[in-house]
Amino acid sequence: MTKDSWNTNWPDSAAAIAAADAALEQADDAMLWMHTLPDSDGGYPPISE
């Protein structure tokens, strides 16, 4: 990756991996509302408005 002449934005592999990891964490945090957790009885709640 560091020897690719087209790669001008991320010549340092460690920085590229850190940026990608941070972006994935941010995306995961943004989707937390979609996680459906089971009820205390172990079942899933009904879908209702």
N, C-alpha and C positions, 0 to 999 in steps of 0.2 A: 504494500500500500504506500509506503513512504517513497518508493522509487518510481512510482507512476507519474509521468510528466503531466498528466491531466489533473492530478490531485493537487490543487493549489489551496484548497480550504482546510484540509486536515492532514498536514504532513506528519504530525505526531500521532502515532497509533493510540497511545494512552489517552490523549485528549479526545480523540474521536470516540473511543469506547466510553469514556466518562460522559461525553455529551449524549451519546445514544442511550446510555443507561438512565441518565436523568430524564430524557424525553420519554422513555418507556414508563418510568415511575410516574411522571406527570399524567400520561395517558391512562395508566391504571387508576390513579387517584380520581381522575375525571369520570371514570366509569363505575365507581363504587356504588352509586345509586342504583345500578342495574342488578347488583347482587341480591338474590332472593334467599333469605335465611329461613330455615325451618322454624316452625312454632316450637314451643316448649315441649309439646307432646311428640315431637319428631316428624310430624307431617308438615306439609306446605300449606300456607293460608290460601283460601280461595281468591281468585282474581275478581275483584269487584271495584266499582267506582265509589 
